[in-house]
Structure formats: structure tokens, C-alpha cells
Amino acid sequence: MRITSLLAFAATPNSVAGSPKPVVQYKHIVHEKWSVVPDSWNHLHRLDRDTDLPIRLAIAQSNLYNMEEYLMSVSDSASPNWNEHWSSKQIAETFAPSDETMEAVRA
């Protein structure tokens, strides 16, 4: 069950886009881009300055290149880590974005 959690957590999108001064060059994929406003959209009025506009960012995670090694370590009966499943906290800490990534997003 916990191995499934590891896979589900690690399968989240991994990129940083839109950082004004990136410390590291990140590769990103444009999934959709519109060059014109769709005809079905209507300009009604300008949003109030206090309106919250929710956005979502996909942030690069750390240690994803080690995920298979971690997973096999607890899955292989010959491993000293056999059946030593990770807690949700350990998964979150292991794959958390780096401090540099978070600073780039905040900037």
C-alpha cells in the first residue's frame, strides 16, 4: 500500500515555468497556447483589484532519478530494506522541491 503511495506521489508533474530569473534552466512543455481569444469569450468588465485569481504551478521535485532504486530497495526480499515501507512524511521530504526551486517560484 505504501509503495503505491510512493509511486502516486512521484508521478506528479515536474516542471517550473515562468520564473523571472531562474537559477537553473528548466525544461518545460507548453500544453496549450492560444494566439487569439476564443469567439465564445466576452469581455464584460475588469476584475476588481481584490479578486483572487487562482493559478497552479508544477514544481520540479528532488530525487526522482532515485525513485526506482528506493522502490526496489523495499520490494526486493534480498534487500536489507525489504518490507521497510516509507511513511507519507518520508516520501514528502525525500521528493520535496529544492530550496532553490522554491525561491525561484517565489521570486
Sequence and secondary structure as in RCSB ss.txt:
>XXXX:A:sequence
MRITSLLAFAATPNSVAGSPKPVVQYKHIVHEKWSVVPDSWNHLHRLDRDTDLPIRLAIAQSNLYNMEEYLMSVS
DSASPNWNEHWSSKQIAETFAPSDETMEAVRA
>XXXX:A:secstr
 HHHHHHHHHTS       SS SS          SS  TT        TT           SSGGGHHHHHHHHH
 TTSTTTT    HHHHHHHT   HHHHHHHH 
